[in-house]
């Protein structure tokens, strides 16, 4: 976490900085977090730190840990699986809707995202690969024309990002999900709503299987 220049809405900025450190893996599960430490790190009073920590608790990223005080919440296989069950359903609906309203402009943007994703994979840099993957799915939600889908999934993306950061390795990136992404884009361009729906659902379910299996292994090694 890097210090920042104090500005209005300090609690939000502290929240975002700590959240980024957790989701990127800089702050590991079980790491102890104190108001004093964060106040010193960011050069602020304890009040905005307290507000930021309260919000992170409500979001499930921090937990009370008895005598240890407040710690980074443990990674949770069941939570990850539940999130992907919901995401598979929403991704499928979004793809079906997007296929019915896919324009040339959207097709062009989709192809640009595909290029960005493949370059991120080629770089071997995991944070860029994760960001590109999330941007692709957010694009499908936008293309659906239903803002409720994006609003529903938005609170959960950081939890999924945290799981991806914890379990993916550079070796995993050699087998890219971007071939599946390209196939999804092709169905959207063809206006094939049923096929787009099926591919998006299958893609999310397969991703869930891989990530939750890897997450179990990560948790087992840490125990």
C-alpha positions as CSV (number, residue, x, y, z in Angstrom):
1,X,0.0,0.0,0.0
2,X,1.4,3.4,-1.0
3,X,0.7,6.5,1.0
4,X,-1.3,9.2,-0.8
5,X,-1.7,13.0,-0.5
6,X,-4.5,13.8,2.0
7,X,-7.7,14.9,0.2
8,X,-11.4,15.1,1.1
9,X,-13.2,11.8,1.6
10,X,-10.2,10.2,3.3
11,X,-12.1,7.2,4.5
12,X,-13.0,6.2,0.9
13,X,-9.5,6.5,-0.2
14,X,-8.1,4.5,2.7
15,X,-10.8,1.9,2.0
16,X,-9.8,1.6,-1.6
17,X,-6.1,1.4,-0.8
18,X,-6.6,-1.4,1.7
19,X,-9.1,-3.2,-0.5
20,X,-6.6,-3.1,-3.4
21,X,-3.9,-4.5,-1.1
22,X,-6.2,-7.4,-0.1
23,X,-7.4,-8.2,-3.6
24,X,-4.0,-8.1,-5.1
25,X,-2.7,-10.5,-2.5
26,X,-0.3,-8.0,-0.9
27,X,-2.3,-8.4,2.3
28,X,-2.7,-12.1,2.9
29,X,-5.5,-13.9,4.7
30,X,-5.1,-13.5,8.5
31,X,-2.9,-10.5,8.3
32,X,-3.5,-8.2,11.3
33,X,-4.7,-4.7,10.5
34,X,-4.7,-1.9,13.1
35,X,-6.1,1.6,13.1
36,X,-2.7,3.0,14.4
37,X,-0.8,1.3,11.6
38,X,-3.0,2.6,8.9
39,X,-3.2,6.1,10.4
40,X,0.6,6.3,10.4
41,X,0.9,4.9,6.9
42,X,-1.5,7.4,5.4
43,X,-0.7,10.3,7.7
44,X,-4.3,10.8,8.9
45,X,-6.2,10.7,12.1
46,X,-7.9,7.5,13.3
47,X,-11.4,8.6,12.5
48,X,-11.3,8.0,8.7
49,X,-9.4,4.8,9.3
50,X,-12.1,3.5,11.6
51,X,-14.8,4.4,9.0
52,X,-12.8,2.6,6.2
53,X,-12.3,-0.5,8.4
54,X,-16.0,-0.6,9.3
55,X,-16.9,-0.7,5.6
56,X,-14.4,-3.4,4.8
57,X,-15.9,-5.5,7.6
58,X,-19.4,-5.1,6.2
59,X,-18.1,-6.0,2.8
60,X,-16.5,-9.2,4.2
61,X,-12.8,-8.3,3.6
62,X,-11.9,-7.8,7.3
63,X,-13.0,-9.8,10.3
64,X,-12.7,-9.5,14.1
65,X,-10.2,-12.1,15.3
66,X,-10.3,-11.9,19.1
67,X,-7.1,-10.9,20.7
68,X,-5.5,-10.4,17.3
69,X,-7.9,-7.5,16.7
70,X,-9.0,-7.1,13.1
71,X,-7.6,-9.4,10.4
72,X,-7.9,-9.9,6.7
73,X,-10.8,-12.4,6.2
74,X,-9.9,-15.9,5.1
75,X,-10.4,-17.0,1.6
76,X,-13.7,-19.0,1.5
77,X,-14.2,-21.8,-1.1
78,X,-18.0,-22.0,-0.4
79,X,-18.4,-18.2,-0.9
80,X,-16.4,-18.3,-4.2
81,X,-18.5,-21.2,-5.5
82,X,-21.7,-19.4,-4.5
83,X,-20.6,-16.3,-6.3
84,X,-19.9,-18.2,-9.5
85,X,-23.3,-19.9,-9.4
86,X,-24.9,-16.5,-9.4
87,X,-22.5,-15.1,-11.9
88,X,-23.1,-18.0,-14.3
89,X,-26.8,-17.2,-14.3
90,X,-26.3,-13.5,-14.8
91,X,-23.6,-13.9,-17.5
92,X,-26.0,-16.2,-19.4
93,X,-28.8,-13.7,-19.2
94,X,-26.5,-10.8,-20.2
95,X,-25.2,-12.7,-23.2
96,X,-28.7,-13.5,-24.4
97,X,-29.7,-9.9,-24.2
98,X,-26.5,-8.6,-25.8
99,X,-26.9,-10.9,-28.8
100,X,-30.2,-9.2,-29.6
101,X,-28.8,-5.7,-29.6
102,X,-25.2,-6.2,-30.7
103,X,-24.1,-3.4,-33.0
104,X,-21.0,-2.8,-35.1
105,X,-19.7,-0.4,-32.5
106,X,-20.1,-3.0,-29.8
107,X,-18.5,-5.6,-32.1
108,X,-15.5,-3.3,-32.6
109,X,-15.1,-2.7,-28.9
110,X,-15.4,-6.4,-28.2
111,X,-12.6,-7.1,-30.6
112,X,-10.4,-4.5,-29.0
113,X,-11.0,-6.1,-25.6
114,X,-10.1,-9.4,-27.1
115,X,-6.8,-8.0,-28.3
116,X,-6.0,-6.5,-24.9
117,X,-6.8,-9.8,-23.2
118,X,-4.5,-11.8,-25.4
119,X,-1.7,-9.3,-24.9
120,X,-2.2,-9.4,-21.2
121,X,-1.9,-13.2,-21.3
122,X,1.2,-13.0,-23.5
123,X,2.8,-10.6,-20.9
124,X,2.5,-13.2,-18.2
125,X,1.6,-10.5,-15.7
126,X,-1.3,-11.9,-13.7
127,X,-2.8,-8.6,-12.5
128,X,-3.2,-7.4,-16.1
129,X,-4.7,-10.7,-17.1
130,X,-7.2,-10.5,-14.3
131,X,-8.1,-6.9,-15.1
132,X,-8.6,-7.8,-18.8
133,X,-10.8,-10.7,-17.9
134,X,-13.1,-8.6,-15.6
135,X,-13.3,-5.9,-18.3
136,X,-14.5,-8.4,-20.8
137,X,-17.4,-9.6,-18.6
138,X,-18.3,-6.0,-17.7
139,X,-18.5,-5.3,-21.4
140,X,-21.0,-8.2,-21.9
141,X,-23.1,-6.7,-19.1
142,X,-23.0,-3.3,-20.7
143,X,-23.9,-4.7,-24.1
144,X,-26.9,-6.4,-22.5
145,X,-28.5,-3.0,-22.1
146,X,-29.7,-4.0,-18.6
147,X,-27.9,-1.9,-15.9
148,X,-29.3,-4.0,-13.1
149,X,-27.0,-6.9,-14.1
150,X,-23.9,-4.8,-13.6
151,X,-25.2,-3.3,-10.4
152,X,-26.0,-6.7,-9.0
153,X,-22.5,-8.2,-9.8
154,X,-20.5,-5.1,-8.9
155,X,-20.2,-5.7,-5.1
156,X,-18.8,-9.2,-5.8
157,X,-16.1,-8.6,-8.4
158,X,-13.5,-7.7,-5.8
159,X,-14.1,-11.0,-4.0
160,X,-13.7,-12.9,-7.2
161,X,-10.6,-10.9,-8.1
162,X,-9.1,-11.8,-4.8
163,X,-9.7,-15.5,-5.5
164,X,-8.1,-15.2,-9.0
165,X,-5.1,-13.4,-7.6
166,X,-4.6,-16.1,-4.9
167,X,-4.8,-19.1,-7.2
168,X,-3.6,-18.2,-10.7
169,X,0.1,-18.6,-11.7
170,X,2.0,-17.6,-14.8
171,X,1.8,-21.2,-16.0
172,X,-2.0,-21.0,-15.9
173,X,-2.0,-18.2,-18.3
174,X,-0.5,-20.4,-21.0
175,X,-3.9,-22.1,-21.3
176,X,-6.0,-19.0,-22.1
177,X,-9.7,-18.5,-21.5
178,X,-9.5,-16.0,-24.3
179,X,-10.4,-18.6,-27.0
180,X,-13.6,-19.0,-25.1
181,X,-14.1,-15.3,-24.9
182,X,-13.6,-15.1,-28.7
183,X,-16.2,-17.8,-29.2
184,X,-18.7,-15.8,-27.1
185,X,-18.0,-12.7,-29.2
186,X,-18.6,-14.6,-32.4
187,X,-22.0,-15.7,-31.2
188,X,-22.9,-12.2,-30.2
189,X,-21.8,-10.9,-33.7
190,X,-23.9,-13.6,-35.3
191,X,-26.9,-12.7,-33.1
192,X,-27.2,-16.2,-31.8
193,X,-28.8,-15.6,-28.4
194,X,-29.2,-19.2,-27.4
195,X,-25.6,-20.1,-28.3
196,X,-24.3,-17.0,-26.5
197,X,-26.3,-17.8,-23.4
198,X,-25.0,-21.4,-23.3
199,X,-21.4,-20.5,-23.9
200,X,-21.4,-17.8,-21.2
201,X,-23.0,-20.2,-18.7
202,X,-20.5,-23.0,-19.5
203,X,-17.5,-20.6,-19.3
204,X,-18.5,-19.3,-15.9
205,X,-19.2,-22.8,-14.6
206,X,-15.9,-24.2,-15.9
207,X,-14.0,-21.2,-14.4
208,X,-15.7,-21.8,-11.1
209,X,-14.6,-25.4,-11.1
210,X,-10.9,-24.6,-11.8
211,X,-10.7,-21.7,-9.3
212,X,-12.5,-23.4,-6.4
213,X,-10.4,-26.5,-6.8
214,X,-7.2,-24.4,-6.8
215,X,-8.5,-22.4,-3.8
216,X,-9.0,-25.6,-1.8
217,X,-5.3,-26.5,-2.5
218,X,-4.1,-23.0,-1.5
219,X,-6.1,-23.1,1.8
220,X,-4.9,-26.6,2.5
221,X,-1.2,-25.6,2.1
222,X,-1.7,-22.6,4.4
223,X,-3.3,-24.6,7.1
